[in-house]
């Protein structure tokens, strides 16, 4: 879900009236990326935790591979590193 939200946010088109306003267009795109970033980071941590936690029992290895592939396909960003031994994800709900 978090990955989907990030991808939808990143696909928001730039308003046509900003075509001649490069500074404002850049600010708009920066805001869109900023809104998507937390969802990408949560997705990355969740897929990483899944890949680590699904290594055992052997019958779960297909999930580890699935999660690793999904994590590897996430868009790169400035904060893409995940601690190698992190296996928990905090999900906040209002």
Secondary structure, 3 states (H helix, E strand, C coil): CHHHHHHHHHCCCCCHHHCCCHHHHHHHHHHHHHHHHHHHHHHHHHHHHHHHHCCCCHHHHHHHHHHHHHHHCCCCCCCCCCCCCCCCCCCCCC
